Amino acid sequence: MNYRHIYHAGNFADVLKHLVLSRLIVYLQQKDKAFRVLDTHAGIGLYDLSSDEAQKTGEWLEGIGKVIDAELPEKVAEILAPYLDAVKALNPDRQAGAPLHKYPGSPKLARDLFRPQDRLSAMELHPEDARALSRQFEGDFQVRVTELDGWLTLNAHLPPKEKRGIVLVDPPFEIEGEYERLVDGLAKAHRRFGTGVYCLWYPIKKGAPIKEFHEALQALGIPKMLCAELHVKSDRELTGLSGTGLVIVNPPFTLKDEMHLVLPELKRLMAQDRYASHRCFWLRGEE
């Protein structure tokens, strides 16, 4: 349990993940009824991009740093607006082109997009990070922070009492078997909360078992599973991420079309070499 997201906050993987999370929240808000976001690996909630840790890697410069002030087609700008507006609100004195200082993790982003009736359950196992997350939301009755292994959440906290919700599963992938745990975790969670919207993040790098992972998900027989991937560079490098992927279970019917508009722009902005690519397709469902 050594992973600290501060080194990676705001990178290209965060951009795709947080964009999709914002679209899921906006979609569920089309109905007045409350919903809950359950974040299984929540981190600290808010990241200081001027910190030594963030500056050491500078990953955000190739991620949100490329997107925040970009000129975008009108439809793409509309899709990105809830996410980018939330980031800009955390940097109120910043001028266009200047460095960002603050970046929201998924629990902070979700909370900043909420209506008064929406709720967040944020789980974090790392003791120091859990304490920081609790301080971030101290006194906020819409948020419950629990120091807990996020994998246990998929049994203990489902279904939510609101009977509507988004389950974000974003493990650090610092130990072997995380792809298999994602499949097993989804299978258990879906049996308890079949109508929930699930968003599963996974890394793409050299040697990653992506094909086997997708096949194992398909074998679960869950009716609707959409996959979105963004590759920013060749996977021939031996270290680091070459891409990022999300599997969305029970996605909004609008999401695939939104991804087809947005992914080419994200590739254009965040590509690190000529091998950058993207794809969005049904693992199971509409096609």
Backbone as JSON, one array per atom type, in Angstrom:
{
  "sequence": "MNYRHIYHAGNFADVLKHLVLSRLIVYLQQKDKAFRVLDTHAGIGLYDLSSDEAQKTGEWLEGIGKVIDAELPEKVAEILAPYLDAVKALNPDRQAGAPLHKYPGSPKLARDLFRPQDRLSAMELHPEDARALSRQFEGDFQVRVTELDGWLTLNAHLPPKEKRGIVLVDPPFEIEGEYERLVDGLAKAHRRFGTGVYCLWYPIKKGAPIKEFHEALQALGIPKMLCAELHVKSDRELTGLSGTGLVIVNPPFTLKDEMHLVLPELKRLMAQDRYASHRCFWLRGEE",
  "N": [[0.84, -1.19, 0.0], [1.69, 1.37, -1.06], [1.11, 3.29, -2.89], [0.71, 6.62, -3.98], [-1.34, 9.09, -5.03], [-0.74, 11.72, -5.6], [1.54, 11.99, -7.15], [0.62, 11.51, -9.66], [-1.6, 13.01, -10.16], [-4.01, 14.67, -12.13], [-3.05, 13.73, -14.55], [-3.08, 12.27, -17.92], [-4.71, 10.02, -17.66], [-6.33, 10.66, -15.46], [-7.74, 12.79, -16.61], [-9.43, 11.57, -18.58], [-10.84, 9.76, -16.93], [-12.09, 11.47, -15.02], [-13.53, 13.18, -16.64], [-15.44, 11.34, -17.69], [-16.68, 10.53, -15.28], [-17.87, 12.98, -14.55], [-19.75, 13.22, -16.62], [-21.42, 11.05, -16.1], [-22.52, 11.8, -13.64], [-23.86, 14.19, -14.35], [-25.76, 13.11, -16.07], [-27.33, 11.43, -14.35], [-28.46, 13.4, -12.85], [-30.54, 14.34, -14.32], [-32.91, 13.45, -13.42], [-34.94, 14.22, -10.58], [-34.64, 12.71, -8.29], [-32.58, 11.64, -5.59], [-29.14, 10.44, -5.66], [-26.3, 8.29, -5.06], [-22.77, 8.52, -5.03], [-20.31, 6.14, -4.94], [-17.11, 5.84, -4.05], [-14.46, 3.85, -4.35], [-11.68, 3.84, -4.02], [-10.5, 6.38, -2.93], [-8.48, 8.33, -2.42], [-7.0, 11.51, -1.51], [-8.64, 13.59, -2.15], [-8.19, 16.35, -2.85], [-5.63, 17.9, -4.7], [-2.39, 19.33, -4.6], [-0.84, 20.83, -7.07], [1.45, 22.27, -7.15], [3.11, 21.13, -5.35], [6.05, 19.39, -4.13], [5.96, 16.69, -4.79], [4.12, 16.48, -6.96], [5.4, 18.16, -8.74], [7.7, 16.75, -9.16], [7.17, 14.62, -10.95], [5.56, 15.87, -12.86], [3.37, 15.07, -14.34], [0.84, 16.1, -14.72], [1.16, 18.19, -16.46], [1.18, 17.1, -18.99], [-1.35, 16.25, -19.11], [-4.13, 17.44, -17.76], [-3.05, 19.96, -18.01], [-2.71, 20.3, -20.76], [-5.26, 20.5, -21.63], [-6.89, 22.33, -20.26], [-7.0, 25.03, -21.16], [-7.51, 24.77, -23.81], [-8.54, 25.34, -27.2], [-11.62, 24.28, -28.31], [-13.92, 22.32, -30.28], [-17.37, 23.33, -30.45], [-19.38, 21.49, -29.5], [-17.81, 19.6, -28.18], [-16.65, 21.21, -26.22], [-18.93, 21.75, -24.69], [-19.49, 19.24, -23.62], [-17.22, 18.8, -22.05], [-17.44, 20.86, -20.24], [-18.67, 20.74, -17.49], [-16.7, 19.31, -16.03], [-14.24, 20.74, -16.58], [-14.97, 23.28, -15.67], [-15.21, 22.8, -12.95], [-12.56, 22.29, -12.26], [-11.41, 24.77, -12.88], [-12.72, 26.38, -11.04], [-11.42, 25.8, -8.7], [-9.12, 27.13, -8.99], [-9.26, 30.06, -8.85], [-7.97, 32.55, -9.22], [-6.3, 32.29, -11.31], [-4.82, 33.06, -14.44], [-5.48, 32.56, -17.94], [-3.39, 30.2, -19.45], [-1.54, 30.2, -17.43], [0.1, 28.25, -14.81], [-1.71, 25.55, -13.26], [-2.75, 25.22, -9.85], [-4.31, 23.73, -8.1], [-5.99, 20.59, -8.1], [-8.83, 18.53, -8.51], [-9.44, 15.41, -6.93], [-11.36, 12.41, -7.58], [-13.44, 12.22, -5.52], [-13.71, 14.89, -4.64], [-14.33, 16.21, -7.04], [-16.8, 14.98, -7.66], [-18.32, 15.82, -5.43], [-18.33, 18.59, -5.8], [-19.94, 18.81, -7.99], [-22.42, 18.08, -7.13], [-25.97, 18.21, -6.35], [-28.13, 19.46, -3.7], [-29.38, 17.12, -2.72], [-27.83, 14.92, -3.33], [-25.36, 12.34, -2.6], [-22.21, 11.19, -1.2], [-20.1, 8.44, -0.72], [-16.99, 7.8, 0.38], [-14.17, 5.82, 0.19], [-11.06, 4.96, 1.61], [-8.02, 3.36, 2.04], [-5.35, 3.85, 2.81], [-3.89, 5.07, 5.69], [-2.92, 7.75, 6.26], [-3.8, 9.16, 4.02], [-6.54, 8.73, 4.24], [-7.11, 10.19, 6.54], [-6.51, 12.77, 5.63], [-8.48, 13.01, 3.67], [-10.78, 12.9, 5.24], [-10.48, 15.32, 6.65], [-10.79, 17.07, 4.54], [-13.52, 16.93, 4.0], [-14.74, 17.54, 6.36], [-17.47, 18.06, 8.48], [-19.29, 18.11, 6.42], [-22.35, 17.13, 5.53], [-23.21, 15.73, 3.34], [-21.32, 13.94, 2.65], [-19.65, 10.93, 3.39], [-16.84, 9.62, 4.82], [-14.76, 6.81, 4.93], [-12.29, 4.82, 6.42], [-11.17, 2.24, 4.83], [-10.66, -0.83, 3.09], [-11.21, -0.6, -0.24], [-12.18, -2.67, -1.85], [-13.79, -4.19, -0.2], [-16.0, -2.67, -0.01], [-17.69, -3.2, -2.12], [-19.29, -5.27, -1.39], [-20.22, -4.62, 1.22], [-21.45, -2.09, 1.13], [-23.42, -1.92, -0.77], [-26.73, -2.53, -1.99], [-26.94, 1.12, -2.36], [-28.85, 3.19, -0.13], [-30.34, 5.02, -1.51], [-30.95, 3.76, -3.84], [-30.15, 4.44, -6.34], [-27.23, 5.1, -8.2], [-23.64, 5.68, -8.67], [-20.82, 3.73, -9.02], [-17.54, 4.03, -8.54], [-14.61, 2.47, -9.33], [-11.36, 2.42, -8.79], [-8.63, 1.22, -8.58], [-5.16, 1.12, -7.37], [-3.47, -0.63, -8.73], [-1.05, -1.75, -7.8], [-0.37, -4.23, -6.98], [-0.19, -7.7, -7.96], [-2.8, -9.23, -9.9], [-4.92, -7.42, -10.02], [-6.57, -6.91, -12.24], [-8.09, -9.23, -12.36], [-9.33, -9.03, -9.89], [-10.94, -6.83, -10.35], [-12.8, -7.89, -12.15], [-13.98, -9.95, -10.59], [-14.91, -8.39, -8.46], [-16.8, -6.72, -9.74], [-18.65, -8.67, -10.57], [-19.69, -9.6, -8.09], [-20.69, -7.19, -7.02], [-22.58, -6.42, -8.93], [-24.51, -8.36, -8.67], [-25.68, -7.59, -6.3], [-26.48, -4.99, -6.77], [-27.85, -4.4, -9.35], [-28.81, -2.4, -11.02], [-27.11, -0.29, -10.83], [-24.73, 2.21, -11.93], [-21.61, 1.5, -13.05], [-18.18, 2.34, -13.0], [-15.2, 1.4, -14.07], [-11.78, 1.62, -13.74], [-8.76, 1.02, -15.58], [-5.26, 0.41, -16.15], [-3.23, 0.81, -19.09], [-0.51, -0.71, -20.42], [2.72, -1.96, -21.44], [2.53, -5.42, -21.88], [0.23, -5.72, -20.35], [-2.74, -7.53, -19.49], [-4.98, -6.96, -21.33], [-6.76, -7.92, -23.34], [-7.54, -10.42, -22.27], [-8.71, -9.55, -19.93], [-10.93, -8.06, -20.9], [-12.32, -10.17, -22.12], [-12.96, -11.72, -19.9], [-14.69, -10.01, -18.57], [-16.78, -9.87, -20.46], [-17.67, -12.49, -20.26], [-19.12, -12.47, -17.94], [-21.72, -11.87, -18.56], [-23.21, -9.59, -18.17], [-25.58, -7.23, -19.25], [-25.06, -4.59, -20.49], [-22.14, -3.09, -21.3], [-19.82, -0.68, -21.76], [-16.8, 0.33, -23.31], [-14.1, 2.57, -23.07], [-11.12, 3.82, -24.36], [-7.96, 5.45, -24.23], [-4.99, 5.92, -25.81], [-1.89, 7.3, -25.39], [0.66, 7.07, -26.3], [3.17, 4.91, -27.78], [3.11, 1.46, -26.83], [5.47, 0.16, -26.56], [7.38, 0.92, -24.81], [9.03, 0.03, -21.78], [8.31, 0.82, -19.23], [5.88, 2.65, -17.26], [2.65, 4.15, -18.06], [1.04, 3.64, -21.15], [-1.45, 4.09, -21.95], [-4.95, 4.51, -21.04], [-7.89, 3.1, -19.63], [-11.46, 2.68, -19.43], [-14.22, 0.89, -18.19], [-17.61, 1.02, -18.48], [-20.48, 0.19, -16.89], [-23.91, -0.26, -17.47], [-24.2, 2.25, -18.9], [-25.09, 5.75, -19.53], [-27.33, 6.39, -22.25], [-26.39, 8.29, -23.93], [-23.64, 8.36, -23.74], [-21.75, 6.95, -25.37], [-21.84, 8.26, -27.87], [-20.97, 10.76, -27.02], [-18.35, 10.14, -26.25], [-17.27, 9.48, -28.73], [-17.11, 11.97, -29.88], [-15.41, 13.34, -28.11], [-13.03, 11.84, -27.56], [-11.25, 11.9, -29.89], [-10.4, 14.59, -29.73], [-9.15, 14.67, -27.22], [-7.07, 12.91, -27.71], [-5.71, 14.37, -29.68], [-4.82, 16.56, -28.16], [-3.35, 15.47, -26.02], [-1.57, 13.58, -26.97], [1.52, 11.85, -26.96], [3.26, 10.75, -28.71], [3.49, 9.65, -32.16], [2.0, 7.37, -32.19], [-0.3, 7.52, -30.77], [-3.72, 6.81, -29.98], [-7.27, 6.0, -30.0], [-10.3, 4.46, -28.81], [-13.71, 3.48, -28.66], [-16.14, 1.28, -27.65], [-18.67, -1.3, -27.54], [-18.43, -3.71, -25.09], [-20.3, -5.53, -24.3], [-23.67, -5.44, -25.38], [-25.23, -2.79, -26.96], [-24.5, -3.12, -29.67]],
  "CA": [[0.0, 0.0, 0.0], [2.62, 2.48, -1.16], [0.68, 4.19, -3.95], [0.26, 7.97, -3.62], [-1.82, 9.63, -6.3], [-0.22, 13.06, -5.83], [2.54, 11.93, -8.22], [-0.04, 11.31, -10.95], [-2.84, 13.81, -10.2], [-4.19, 15.5, -13.3], [-2.44, 13.19, -15.76], [-4.05, 11.97, -18.98], [-5.67, 9.04, -17.17], [-7.29, 11.4, -14.66], [-8.59, 13.58, -17.49], [-10.49, 10.72, -19.13], [-11.66, 9.23, -15.83], [-12.91, 12.52, -14.4], [-14.51, 13.6, -17.64], [-16.53, 10.36, -17.72], [-17.41, 10.66, -14.01], [-18.72, 14.17, -14.61], [-20.88, 12.96, -17.53], [-22.34, 10.15, -15.41], [-23.24, 12.59, -12.63], [-24.79, 15.09, -15.05], [-26.86, 12.3, -16.59], [-28.22, 11.02, -13.27], [-29.15, 14.59, -12.34], [-31.7, 14.65, -15.15], [-34.06, 13.14, -12.57], [-34.83, 14.92, -9.3], [-34.36, 11.78, -7.2], [-31.18, 11.61, -5.12], [-28.3, 9.28, -5.94], [-25.05, 8.24, -4.29], [-21.52, 8.1, -5.65], [-19.48, 5.33, -4.06], [-15.74, 5.91, -4.57], [-13.83, 2.78, -3.57], [-10.26, 4.15, -3.8], [-10.8, 7.81, -3.08], [-7.35, 9.24, -2.32], [-7.11, 12.59, -0.52], [-9.72, 14.49, -2.54], [-7.72, 17.58, -3.49], [-4.19, 17.76, -4.9], [-1.61, 20.54, -4.8], [0.04, 20.59, -8.2], [2.71, 22.97, -6.93], [3.87, 20.4, -4.35], [7.26, 18.73, -4.61], [5.61, 15.4, -5.37], [3.53, 16.7, -8.29], [6.42, 18.76, -9.59], [8.73, 15.75, -9.46], [6.79, 13.89, -12.16], [5.01, 16.8, -13.83], [2.45, 14.36, -15.24], [-0.34, 16.92, -15.01], [1.45, 19.08, -17.59], [0.81, 16.37, -20.21], [-2.75, 15.87, -18.96], [-5.04, 18.58, -17.64], [-2.34, 21.14, -18.49], [-2.91, 20.41, -22.2], [-6.7, 20.57, -21.94], [-7.63, 23.32, -19.5], [-7.2, 26.26, -21.93], [-7.51, 24.43, -25.23], [-9.67, 25.69, -28.06], [-12.32, 23.04, -28.59], [-15.19, 22.44, -31.0], [-18.45, 23.73, -29.55], [-20.02, 20.33, -28.86], [-16.83, 19.02, -27.26], [-16.56, 22.14, -25.09], [-20.12, 21.56, -23.85], [-19.34, 17.97, -22.9], [-16.15, 18.95, -21.08], [-17.65, 22.02, -19.38], [-18.81, 20.49, -16.04], [-15.4, 18.89, -15.5], [-13.27, 21.82, -16.63], [-15.42, 24.37, -14.81], [-14.9, 22.42, -11.57], [-11.12, 22.5, -12.08], [-11.15, 26.21, -12.89], [-13.24, 26.97, -9.8], [-10.41, 25.59, -7.65], [-7.98, 28.01, -9.32], [-10.02, 31.25, -9.24], [-7.13, 33.71, -9.57], [-5.39, 31.91, -12.41], [-5.03, 33.59, -15.78], [-5.32, 31.56, -18.99], [-2.0, 29.92, -19.79], [-0.73, 30.09, -16.22], [0.02, 26.9, -14.21], [-2.72, 25.2, -12.27], [-2.22, 24.92, -8.52], [-5.15, 22.74, -7.43], [-6.69, 19.65, -8.97], [-9.72, 17.69, -7.71], [-9.59, 13.98, -7.09], [-12.73, 12.04, -7.92], [-14.46, 12.59, -4.53], [-13.9, 16.34, -4.66], [-15.04, 16.54, -8.27], [-18.2, 14.57, -7.51], [-18.99, 16.69, -4.46], [-18.51, 19.93, -6.36], [-21.0, 18.74, -9.01], [-23.65, 17.6, -6.51], [-27.11, 18.98, -5.87], [-28.27, 19.25, -2.24], [-29.9, 15.8, -2.35], [-26.9, 13.85, -3.72], [-24.5, 11.89, -1.5], [-20.94, 10.55, -1.54], [-19.41, 7.55, 0.21], [-15.61, 7.74, -0.09], [-13.38, 4.84, 0.91], [-9.62, 5.06, 1.41], [-7.35, 2.44, 2.96], [-4.1, 4.41, 3.31], [-4.29, 5.83, 6.89], [-2.63, 9.18, 6.14], [-4.69, 9.72, 3.0], [-7.89, 8.71, 4.79], [-7.22, 11.34, 7.45], [-6.56, 13.97, 4.8], [-9.79, 13.03, 3.03], [-11.75, 13.26, 6.27], [-10.35, 16.76, 6.9], [-11.33, 17.76, 3.38], [-14.98, 16.96, 4.03], [-15.19, 17.67, 7.75], [-18.7, 18.83, 8.65], [-20.13, 18.05, 5.21], [-23.32, 16.05, 5.78], [-23.45, 14.99, 2.11], [-20.17, 13.07, 2.4], [-19.2, 10.02, 4.44], [-15.51, 9.09, 4.55], [-14.48, 5.61, 5.72], [-10.98, 4.2, 6.22], [-11.59, 0.87, 4.52], [-10.26, -1.43, 1.82], [-12.3, -0.34, -1.17], [-12.76, -3.89, -2.4], [-14.84, -4.65, 0.71], [-17.15, -1.8, -0.23], [-18.57, -3.74, -3.15], [-20.26, -6.1, -0.7], [-20.78, -4.05, 2.44], [-22.13, -0.81, 0.96], [-24.35, -1.98, -1.88], [-27.04, -1.3, -2.75], [-27.12, 2.32, -1.54], [-30.25, 3.37, 0.28], [-31.03, 5.82, -2.52], [-31.29, 2.83, -4.94], [-29.57, 4.99, -7.57], [-25.87, 5.47, -7.87], [-22.45, 5.44, -9.48], [-19.75, 3.07, -8.27], [-16.25, 4.24, -9.19], [-13.6, 1.54, -8.83], [-10.13, 2.99, -9.35], [-7.54, 0.69, -7.75], [-3.83, 1.59, -7.76], [-2.75, -1.62, -9.54], [0.31, -1.9, -7.3], [-0.13, -5.64, -6.7], [-0.65, -8.6, -9.02], [-4.16, -9.74, -9.82], [-5.95, -6.39, -9.92], [-7.55, -7.08, -13.33], [-8.99, -10.31, -11.93], [-10.14, -8.51, -8.79], [-11.97, -5.97, -10.94], [-13.85, -8.76, -12.7], [-14.68, -10.59, -9.47], [-15.62, -7.35, -7.72], [-17.98, -6.33, -10.49], [-19.62, -9.76, -10.53], [-20.35, -9.58, -6.78], [-21.44, -5.95, -6.85], [-23.73, -6.38, -9.83], [-25.56, -9.21, -8.11], [-26.33, -6.85, -5.21], [-26.98, -3.69, -7.23], [-27.83, -4.61, -10.79], [-29.18, -1.19, -11.77], [-26.11, 0.75, -10.63], [-23.79, 2.57, -12.98], [-20.25, 1.19, -12.58], [-17.09, 2.88, -13.8], [-14.01, 0.65, -13.68], [-10.58, 2.12, -14.4], [-7.63, 0.1, -15.68], [-4.11, 0.96, -16.87], [-2.77, 0.13, -20.3], [0.94, -0.63, -20.54], [3.31, -3.14, -22.09], [2.31, -6.69, -21.21], [-1.02, -5.77, -19.59], [-3.63, -8.53, -20.09], [-6.23, -6.25, -21.65], [-7.67, -8.8, -24.09], [-8.09, -11.4, -21.33], [-9.57, -8.78, -19.03], [-12.18, -7.8, -21.61], [-13.04, -11.43, -22.31], [-13.51, -12.14, -18.6], [-15.86, -9.16, -18.33], [-17.84, -10.32, -21.36], [-18.17, -13.77, -19.78], [-20.04, -12.26, -16.83], [-23.07, -11.83, -19.09], [-23.91, -8.33, -17.83], [-26.11, -6.83, -20.56], [-24.53, -3.4, -21.14], [-20.81, -2.67, -20.85], [-19.15, 0.17, -22.74], [-15.37, 0.49, -23.05], [-13.45, 3.74, -23.67], [-9.68, 3.78, -24.15], [-7.13, 6.48, -24.82], [-3.57, 5.58, -25.83], [-1.19, 8.55, -25.69], [1.96, 6.78, -26.89], [3.43, 3.51, -28.07], [3.23, 0.57, -25.67], [6.73, -0.57, -26.64], [8.22, 1.29, -23.67], [8.95, -1.0, -20.74], [7.79, 1.36, -17.98], [4.89, 3.72, -17.36], [1.42, 3.93, -18.8], [0.9, 4.12, -22.52], [-2.84, 4.42, -22.16], [-5.88, 4.4, -19.92], [-9.17, 2.54, -20.06], [-12.62, 2.66, -18.53], [-15.39, 0.09, -18.53], [-18.79, 1.61, -17.85], [-21.62, -0.74, -16.87], [-25.17, 0.51, -17.48], [-23.87, 3.65, -19.22], [-26.13, 6.57, -20.16], [-27.43, 6.09, -23.69], [-25.69, 9.36, -24.64], [-22.21, 8.39, -23.45], [-20.92, 6.48, -26.48], [-21.75, 9.34, -28.84], [-20.11, 11.79, -26.43], [-16.97, 9.69, -26.32], [-16.82, 9.56, -30.11], [-16.77, 13.37, -30.12], [-14.38, 13.86, -27.21], [-11.76, 11.11, -27.6], [-10.29, 12.42, -30.88], [-9.82, 15.84, -29.25], [-8.21, 14.36, -26.14], [-5.86, 12.36, -28.35], [-4.99, 15.48, -30.33], [-4.22, 17.44, -27.18], [-2.47, 14.82, -25.05], [-0.68, 12.6, -27.6], [2.94, 12.0, -26.65], [4.0, 10.38, -29.91], [2.61, 9.45, -33.32], [1.24, 6.13, -32.04], [-1.5, 7.78, -29.97], [-4.96, 6.34, -30.6], [-8.4, 5.92, -29.09], [-11.4, 3.64, -29.27], [-14.87, 3.35, -27.77], [-16.91, 0.18, -28.23], [-19.43, -2.11, -26.61], [-18.01, -5.06, -24.72], [-21.59, -6.24, -24.44], [-24.79, -4.52, -25.36], [-26.01, -2.16, -28.02], [-24.16, -3.59, -31.0]],
  "C": [[0.88, 1.25, 0.0], [2.17, 3.55, -2.14], [0.21, 5.53, -3.4], [-0.1, 8.7, -4.91], [-1.27, 11.02, -6.59], [0.8, 13.08, -6.96], [1.9, 11.89, -9.61], [-1.28, 12.18, -11.14], [-2.87, 14.69, -11.45], [-3.56, 14.97, -14.57], [-3.51, 12.79, -16.77], [-5.09, 10.96, -18.54], [-6.74, 9.72, -16.3], [-8.25, 12.19, -15.54], [-9.74, 12.74, -18.04], [-11.42, 10.23, -18.02], [-12.6, 10.29, -15.27], [-13.9, 13.13, -15.38], [-15.7, 12.65, -17.65], [-17.34, 10.42, -16.43], [-18.33, 11.86, -14.04], [-19.93, 13.94, -15.51], [-21.9, 12.02, -16.87], [-23.16, 10.91, -14.38], [-24.27, 13.5, -13.29], [-26.0, 14.3, -15.57], [-27.83, 11.9, -15.49], [-28.99, 12.22, -12.7], [-30.3, 15.05, -13.23], [-33.0, 14.3, -14.42], [-33.85, 13.81, -11.21], [-34.39, 14.0, -8.16], [-32.87, 11.74, -6.87], [-30.47, 10.35, -5.6], [-27.05, 9.38, -5.09], [-23.9, 7.85, -5.21], [-20.72, 7.35, -4.61], [-18.1, 5.24, -4.7], [-14.88, 4.96, -3.75], [-12.36, 3.04, -3.24], [-10.09, 5.65, -3.95], [-9.59, 8.73, -3.05], [-7.59, 10.33, -1.3], [-8.12, 13.66, -0.93], [-9.27, 15.73, -3.29], [-6.2, 17.56, -3.53], [-3.54, 19.11, -5.21], [-0.59, 20.29, -5.9], [1.36, 21.35, -8.11], [3.59, 22.27, -5.89], [5.1, 19.74, -4.97], [6.94, 17.43, -5.32], [5.06, 15.56, -6.79], [4.55, 17.28, -9.26], [7.49, 17.74, -10.01], [8.42, 15.0, -10.75], [6.27, 14.82, -13.25], [3.99, 16.17, -14.76], [1.25, 15.21, -15.61], [-0.11, 17.84, -16.2], [1.08, 18.44, -18.92], [-0.64, 15.91, -20.18], [-3.64, 17.1, -18.94], [-4.37, 19.87, -18.13], [-2.49, 21.38, -19.98], [-4.35, 20.73, -22.57], [-7.36, 21.82, -21.4], [-7.93, 24.59, -20.31], [-7.32, 26.01, -23.42], [-8.74, 24.98, -25.95], [-10.3, 24.4, -28.54], [-13.53, 23.3, -29.47], [-16.35, 22.64, -30.02], [-19.07, 22.55, -28.8], [-19.09, 19.68, -27.84], [-16.69, 19.9, -26.02], [-17.74, 21.98, -24.14], [-20.0, 20.29, -23.02], [-18.31, 18.09, -21.78], [-16.45, 19.98, -20.0], [-17.82, 21.7, -17.89], [-17.49, 20.12, -15.37], [-14.42, 20.06, -15.45], [-13.68, 23.0, -15.76], [-15.1, 24.07, -13.34], [-13.41, 22.62, -11.29], [-10.81, 24.0, -12.01], [-11.63, 26.88, -11.6], [-12.27, 26.8, -8.64], [-9.18, 26.46, -7.85], [-8.52, 29.38, -9.73], [-9.18, 32.44, -9.69], [-6.2, 33.44, -10.73], [-5.8, 32.57, -13.71], [-4.81, 32.47, -16.8], [-3.85, 31.43, -19.36], [-1.09, 29.78, -18.6], [-0.86, 28.68, -15.64], [-1.19, 26.75, -13.29], [-2.03, 24.93, -10.93], [-3.01, 23.82, -7.81], [-5.84, 21.86, -8.47], [-7.55, 18.74, -8.12], [-9.54, 16.21, -7.99], [-11.06, 13.66, -7.33], [-13.74, 12.39, -6.82], [-14.73, 14.08, -4.49], [-14.66, 16.78, -5.89], [-16.51, 16.19, -8.15], [-18.94, 15.52, -6.57], [-19.26, 18.07, -5.03], [-19.59, 19.97, -7.44], [-22.36, 18.4, -8.41], [-24.72, 18.68, -6.37], [-27.26, 18.73, -4.37], [-28.69, 17.84, -1.85], [-28.92, 14.66, -2.63], [-25.89, 13.56, -2.61], [-23.26, 11.18, -2.04], [-20.49, 9.67, -0.4], [-18.01, 7.33, -0.35], [-14.8, 6.82, 0.79], [-11.9, 5.01, 0.59], [-8.92, 4.24, 2.48], [-6.08, 3.05, 3.56], [-4.4, 5.34, 4.49], [-4.07, 7.34, 6.76], [-3.57, 9.85, 5.14], [-6.13, 9.75, 3.49], [-8.11, 9.88, 5.74], [-7.32, 12.65, 6.67], [-7.92, 14.11, 4.13], [-10.86, 13.42, 4.03], [-11.68, 14.75, 6.58], [-10.95, 17.57, 5.75], [-12.85, 17.94, 3.45], [-15.55, 17.09, 5.44], [-16.43, 18.57, 7.83], [-19.64, 18.81, 7.46], [-21.08, 16.86, 5.34], [-23.64, 15.26, 4.52], [-22.36, 13.96, 1.82], [-19.89, 12.22, 3.62], [-17.88, 9.41, 4.01], [-15.24, 7.91, 5.48], [-13.09, 5.09, 5.39], [-11.22, 2.69, 6.06], [-10.98, 0.44, 3.19], [-11.43, -1.32, 0.85], [-12.94, -1.58, -1.75], [-13.87, -4.43, -1.51], [-16.13, -3.88, 0.51], [-18.18, -2.45, -1.16], [-19.54, -4.76, -2.59], [-20.99, -5.34, 0.39], [-21.65, -2.82, 2.21], [-23.09, -0.78, -0.23], [-25.54, -2.87, -1.54], [-27.12, -0.09, -1.84], [-28.59, 2.51, -1.22], [-31.04, 4.2, -0.72], [-31.51, 4.97, -3.7], [-30.9, 3.37, -6.31], [-28.13, 5.34, -7.25], [-24.83, 5.12, -8.9], [-21.41, 4.81, -8.57], [-18.47, 3.22, -9.07], [-15.21, 3.34, -8.53], [-12.29, 1.87, -9.55], [-8.93, 2.52, -8.54], [-6.17, 1.14, -8.24], [-3.04, 0.62, -8.63], [-1.29, -1.71, -9.11], [0.63, -3.34, -6.91], [-0.67, -6.48, -7.86], [-2.12, -8.96, -8.81], [-5.26, -8.7, -9.79], [-6.99, -6.49, -11.05], [-8.56, -8.15, -12.94], [-9.89, -9.83, -10.79], [-11.24, -7.57, -9.3], [-13.14, -6.81, -11.47], [-14.67, -9.39, -11.57], [-15.49, -9.57, -8.68], [-16.88, -6.9, -8.43], [-19.04, -7.41, -10.43], [-20.39, -9.76, -9.21], [-21.23, -8.35, -6.62], [-22.69, -5.93, -7.7], [-24.86, -7.29, -9.34], [-26.33, -8.48, -7.02], [-27.03, -5.59, -5.71], [-26.93, -3.66, -8.75], [-28.14, -3.38, -11.61], [-28.16, -0.07, -11.61], [-25.28, 1.02, -11.87], [-22.39, 2.35, -12.42], [-19.23, 1.77, -13.56], [-15.8, 2.27, -13.28], [-12.81, 1.18, -14.46], [-9.51, 1.02, -14.48], [-6.5, 0.75, -16.49], [-3.78, 0.13, -18.1], [-1.26, 0.37, -20.42], [1.44, -1.93, -21.14], [3.07, -4.38, -21.24], [1.02, -6.79, -20.42], [-2.0, -6.72, -20.27], [-4.99, -7.95, -20.47], [-7.23, -7.16, -22.37], [-8.32, -9.81, -23.14], [-9.05, -10.74, -20.34], [-10.93, -8.51, -19.68], [-12.99, -9.08, -21.79], [-13.66, -11.92, -21.01], [-14.73, -11.29, -18.24], [-17.04, -9.59, -19.2], [-18.48, -11.6, -20.85], [-19.12, -13.63, -18.6], [-21.5, -12.2, -17.3], [-23.86, -10.59, -18.72], [-24.32, -7.67, -19.13], [-25.42, -5.65, -21.24], [-23.21, -2.98, -20.51], [-20.12, -1.94, -21.99], [-17.69, 0.33, -22.35], [-14.87, 1.73, -23.78], [-11.97, 3.68, -23.34], [-9.01, 4.95, -24.87], [-5.67, 6.06, -24.68], [-2.81, 6.85, -26.23], [0.18, 8.32, -26.32], [2.08, 5.29, -27.16], [3.54, 2.7, -26.78], [4.53, -0.23, -25.7], [7.68, -0.2, -25.5], [7.99, 0.3, -22.53], [8.33, -0.49, -19.44], [6.75, 2.43, -18.26], [3.68, 3.33, -18.18], [1.55, 4.43, -20.23], [-0.53, 4.53, -22.81], [-3.67, 4.2, -20.92], [-7.22, 3.9, -20.44], [-10.23, 2.63, -18.98], [-13.64, 1.68, -19.08], [-16.56, 0.66, -17.77], [-19.95, 0.64, -18.01], [-22.89, 0.07, -16.7], [-24.92, 1.98, -17.81], [-25.1, 4.42, -19.69], [-26.15, 6.32, -21.66], [-26.68, 7.14, -24.52], [-24.17, 9.21, -24.6], [-21.34, 7.97, -24.64], [-20.76, 7.58, -27.53], [-20.87, 10.47, -28.32], [-18.65, 11.4, -26.52], [-16.43, 9.76, -27.75], [-16.47, 10.99, -30.51], [-15.52, 13.79, -29.37], [-13.03, 13.15, -27.39], [-10.8, 11.59, -28.68], [-9.63, 13.73, -30.43], [-8.83, 15.6, -28.12], [-6.93, 13.76, -26.71], [-5.04, 13.46, -28.99], [-4.21, 16.31, -29.31], [-3.14, 16.75, -26.34], [-1.55, 13.76, -25.65], [0.77, 12.9, -27.28], [3.85, 11.47, -27.76], [2.99, 10.05, -31.02], [1.78, 8.18, -33.23], [-0.02, 6.31, -31.19], [-2.76, 7.35, -30.72], [-6.07, 6.32, -29.55], [-9.43, 4.95, -29.67], [-12.5, 3.64, -28.21], [-15.81, 2.32, -28.4], [-17.66, -0.55, -27.12], [-18.73, -3.44, -26.35], [-19.19, -6.0, -24.79], [-22.67, -5.17, -24.54], [-25.29, -4.09, -26.71], [-25.71, -2.7, -29.4], [-24.26, -5.12, -31.05]]
}
